[in-house]
Amino acid sequence: MALIVQKYGGTSVGSVERIDAVAKKVAKFHQNGDQVVVVVSAMSGETNRLLDLARQVSDQPIPRELDVLLATGEQVTIALLSMALHKHGVEARSYTGSQVHILTDDAFNKARIQEIDDARIRRDLSEGRVVVVAGFQGTDKDGNITTLGRGGSDTTAVALAAALKSDECQIYTDVDGVYTTDPRVESKARRIDRISYEEMLEMASLGAKVLQIRSVEFASKYSVPLRVLSSFEDGSGTLICAEDETMEQALIAGIAFNRDEAKLTVVGVPDQPGVAHSILGPIGKANIEVDMIIQNTGADGKTTDFTCTVHRNDYKQALAIVQKVAEGMGARSVIGDDKIVKVSLVGVGMRSHAGIASTMFEALAKEGINIRMISTSEIKISVAIDEKYLELAVRSLHSAFGLEQQA
């Protein structure tokens, strides 16, 4: 008998028919003798509908009241799923985040889980019930309803799995696992059977959208085995777990990419201490995140060129800030480009194998793709390239590293 936490996203519970299908799937696990806790999101489109209602009332909804409103979406789903389980002969009980005492901090709209009281859940499981919990929500120490922000239901599921010391946390979604890259870009992309927490964190942070970063961080911290599965077809999915020897045999786990990049270059800045802070400080104060950074000393030894990337949505605001800073520093010019993308190789095998960067650069050069920027860490290499070359770059790298052929 295993204790399993399952999470079903909005598309998985997007209609009464799909909720019934989830109930049948959960019932099979229960009938096989497993103890099951189910975490659900709001039905697809419901959170956006509630947000739209709030904005019709107020251009800037009060954060506390917005959380009260948004938390109702999951409450509908847990009740309907529990009803469906009862119809299929499975005793089930639904709980909101507050009812199972998911304690969070008081940061409305983006709260973080601090503690979970699992006593009520364990009692129901011991009495043979399936427990259905609303994802994405909790309460602070004063009893206020809070929501966890984007990807909150994934985080709820992993946190519950950690608190219950479950055998596995299963994330059911509209894809059947984690792939070597996006199959819509490379048709030869292969589903990965097993990937390390570290690799999955890098893939998620670099553009892969299968899982939210916070849920993977939680799973890694508490050693929760995490499996990504399809709600709509059978299969073993992808297991995300601690690194092991079989993973080290693969040089590259996958290729991630991000289309939402923009580049800013300040040309001819005086080469002196504090230049980077003078440019990045005002950007940071505007709550704009900076990704890749390059600083090169000019041939005259007196000036430097400073380049960084930001999210494309922040490009115009960041450009205006940098232009103002550059003028005050006496820089020659500011060059902006919002037609670049980032492509990244990820793999724990990089730690023990040389030549991966040269293979990457050779593959891109053969296709005539110019690299604008390079960034590396222990298990990843990222390059910024022109947007028009994204799909060609992904396919050529996928082939160069034989990702469709790895066992």
N, C-alpha and C positions, 0 to 999 in steps of 0.2 A: 504493500500500500504506500503510495506516494502522496505528499502534500504539494499541490501545484497551485500557483497563482497565475491566472490567465487574464490578459487584457485585450479588450476588443474596442477598436477605434470607431470613429463616427461612421465611416463607410460600411463597416461590418454590422452596425446596428441602425442603418439608415432608413429602414422601413419595418413595418410590422412583420413582413415575410422574412426579412433578414434576422430580426430578433428571434423569430421562431426557429430559424436555422441554427443560430448560436445556441439556443436552448437545447436543441437536439444534440449538438456537438458536446456541450457541457454534460448533458445527461449520460452520454456514453462513458465519459471519464468517471462519473459518479457511480454508474452501474458496474464498472470494472473494479470498484473498491477504492478509488482514489478520493482523497479529501480535496475539495476544489473551492478556491476563493476566486471570484470573478470581479474584475474592475472594468467599468465601462465608461466611455465618453458619452457626450450628448449625441443625439442623432445628427447625421451629417447635415450641415446648413443651419442647425438650431442656434449655435453660439453666434453665428453671424446675424441671424434674425434678431436675437436679443440685443446684440450690439447696435443694430440699426434702430430698434425701438428706443434704446437709451439716447442715441444721438438725435432722434426726432424730438425728444423731450428737452435735451440740453446739449450744447456744443461741447461742453466739458463736464461729463457726468462725474458726480462725487465718487471717488474710488471705492469707498466703503459700500455705497449703495449699488454700485456696478457689480461688485462681488456677490451681493445678495441676489441680484438679478441673474447673473451668469450661472450661479450654482444650481439654479432650477433646471437647467438643461439636462444634467446628469441624473437629477432626481426622477425625471420622467422615465429615463431609460432603465434605471434599476428596478422601478416598480413594474414596468412592462416585462422585463426579462424574468423577474421572479414569478409573475403570473404565468408566463409561458413555461417555465420550468415545472410549476405545479401542474399545468395541463398535461405535461409529459411524465407525470408520476414522480417528480423529484421535489422533496420538501426543500424550500429555499426561503431565505430571509434577506431583505434588502436593508441597506444602511447608508445614510449620508455620511460625509466626512466627519461631521460633528458627532454623530451617533457612535462611531467607533473611535472617537477621541484621537483624530489625527491632529496633533498640536503643531501649529506653525508659528512663525514670527508674525509681526503685525504689518508687513509690507503688502498692502492691498494690491491686487492684480498680479503680483509676482512673489508671493510668499514662499518661504522655504520650510520644509518639514523639519521639526525639531524632535518630535517624540511620537510614538504610537502605542496606545494601550490595546494589546491584542487579546485581553481576557474574554471579551464578549465573542470575538470571532472564534477563539479556541473552544469555547463552550458550545457554540452552535455546531462546529465541526465534529466535536466529540459526540454530539447527539444526532449525527448523520445528516445534517443539513448542508446545502451549498450556500455559501455566503456571497451576496452580491453587493459590492461597494461602489459608491459614486467616486469616480476619479476626479482629479483636477481641483480638489477642494479640501478644506480643513477649517479649523477655528484657532484664533489666537487665545492668549491667556485670559482675555476679558470676555471670551465667548463670541466674539465677532466672526462672522463667516468670512473666510479668505479663499482666494483662488491662487493656483500655483503658476499661472502664466502658460506660455506656449509649451506643448508637450507635457503638460501637467499630469495627464492620466498615465502616461508611461512611468513618470516619476512615482506616482501613487502606487502603482503595481510593484515596482522594484522595492520601494520602501516597505510595503507590506510583506513582500517575500523575504526581505532581510529581517524584519521583526519576527516573523513566524518561522524563520530558518527553513524555508521551503526547499524542496528538492530541485525545483526549477521555476523560473518565471517565464511564461510564454506570452509573447507579444504577437497577437493576431492582427494582420493588416491586409492591404490589397495586393501585396507582393509576396512571393513564396520564399523570401530569404534575402540575404545580402549578396550582391553580385560583384564580380571583378571590376565592372564599371556599369554605367547605365545602359541596359539592353536597347534602349531607344536610340542610342548613339552608335553602339557596336553590337550588331546582331549575334556575334560570337561570344558575347559575355557569358561567363559561367557562374552558376550559383556556388558560393563558397560554403563548404560543409561546416567549417570551424574557423573562427577568427578570434584573436586575442582582444581583451578589453582595450589595450593600448592602441592597437591598429584600428579598432572600431571608433575610438575617440578621435583619432586623427581623421578617419574617413568622414565622420559626422561633422567635424569642425571645418573640413575642407570642401564641403558641399554635398556629400551623400545625405539624403533626406529620409533614410529608412527609420532611424531612431534619433531622438533628441539627445543632445550631449549630456544634459543633466542626469538623465536616467542611466546612461552608460557609466558616468562618474559614480553614481550611487551603487550600481552593480559591482563595479571594480572595488570600491571602498569596502564593501561588505561581502565580497566574494560570492555574489548571487549568480548562478548559471542562468544566462539569458538566452532565450531561443526566439528567433523571428520566424513566423509561420504565416501561411495564407489562410484567410477566413473562408475562402471559396474553393479550395482544392486540397487534397491530401498530400502529404509530403513531410520530410524530416526537417525542412527549413535550414537555418543557419544557427549554430550554437556559438554564443559569445562567452568566453570563459578565460581563465588564467592561461598565460603562455605556456606551451609545452614543447617537447622536442620535435614533434611532427610539424609544428608550425615553422620551426627554424629552417626546415628543408626548402620552404618556398622563399625565393628572393623577394618577390613582390606579392602582397595580398590583393591589392587592387589599385585602380586609378580613379581618383576623385577629381571633380572640376567644379568651378564656380563661375557662372556667367556674370555675376553682379559686381565686377571690379572696375575701378577707375584709378588712373595714375596722375600724380602731381609731381612736377619737377621744378625746383627752384635753382636757377642757373646763376653761377657767379656770386655765391655767398662768401663773405670773408672767412677764411679758414682759421677759426679760432675757437677756443673752448666755449661751450654753451650754445652753439649753433643749432644742434638738434633740438634742444629744449626750447629755444626761442621759436622754432617752427611748430613743434609737436604740442607744446604747452597750450597755446590758444585752441588748437584742434581738439585736444582732450577736454578743455573747459566747455567746449560746445557739445560734449558728450558724443563725439564722433570717434569711432574705433579705427585705428590704423593697423594695417596688416603687414605687408612687406616693406622693408626700408633698405635703401642703399645710399651711401655717402662716398663720393669720390673726390680726391684732391686733384685740382687742375694742374696742367703742365707747368704753370708759373709758380706753383707751390704756395700761392697766396690766397687762392680762392678755391671753393669746393662746389660741387653740384649735389643737391640733396633731393632724393626721389622717394616717394612713399605711395602706397595704395590705400584706398578707402572704399567703402561700399558705394555702389553706383548711385543709390538713393541720396547719399550724402555729398555727392560730387560738387554740385553747384555751391552749396554752403561752404564746403571745405576750400574750394577754389577761391572764393571771395575772402576767406580768412587768410589764406596763404598769400594772396596778392597784397593784402594790406600789410602783413608781416614783412614780406619781401621788400616792399617799398621803404619801410622803416629801417631795414638792414642794409639798404643800398645794393641789393642784388640786381643783376642785369635784366632778368626776365623770369616769368613763370609760365611753364608749359603744362597744359592739361590734356588728358586723353581719356574719354569715357567709353572707348571701344576696345578694351582689353579684357582678357579672361585669365583665370589661373588654372593650371593643370598640375596635378600632384601624383607622384608615386608614393605608395605607403607599403611598408613591410618590415617586420622585425628582422628579416634576413639581411637587411642593410648593415646591421651591427657587425656581422662577421664576413661579409663579402665585399670585395673591392670592385671597382669598375662599373657600378650601376649608373653613376652620373654620366660617365663617358658614353655608355650604351644609350642612355636617354638622349643626350645631346646629338649623338650620331644619327639616331632615328629621326629626330626633328630636322636636322640639317639636310638629310636625304630628301625630305619633302619640301625644302626651301622655306622652312618656318624659322623666323628670326626670334631669338629669345630676348625679351625686354628686361626681365629681372629674374634673379634666382634666389631662392631661400631654402635652407636646409635645417633639419634637426636630426636626431639620432635615427629615426625610422621613417623619415619622409624627405622628398625633394620636390619643391614646387617651382614652377616657372610661370612667368607672366608672358603671354603672347597676344598677338592681334586676334580679335574676336572671330574674324572670318576663318581662322585656321583651327578653331576648337575641335570640331568633329574629326578632321583629318589627323590632328595631333593625337587624340584619344585612340583612334583606330591604329595608327602607326605604332604607338607605344604598346598597345595591347598585343600586337603581333610581335614586336621586337622582344618582349619578355615572355612570349609563349603562354600567356595567361589562359587561353582556351584549352591548353594541353596539359596543364599541371594536374597531378593526381589529387 
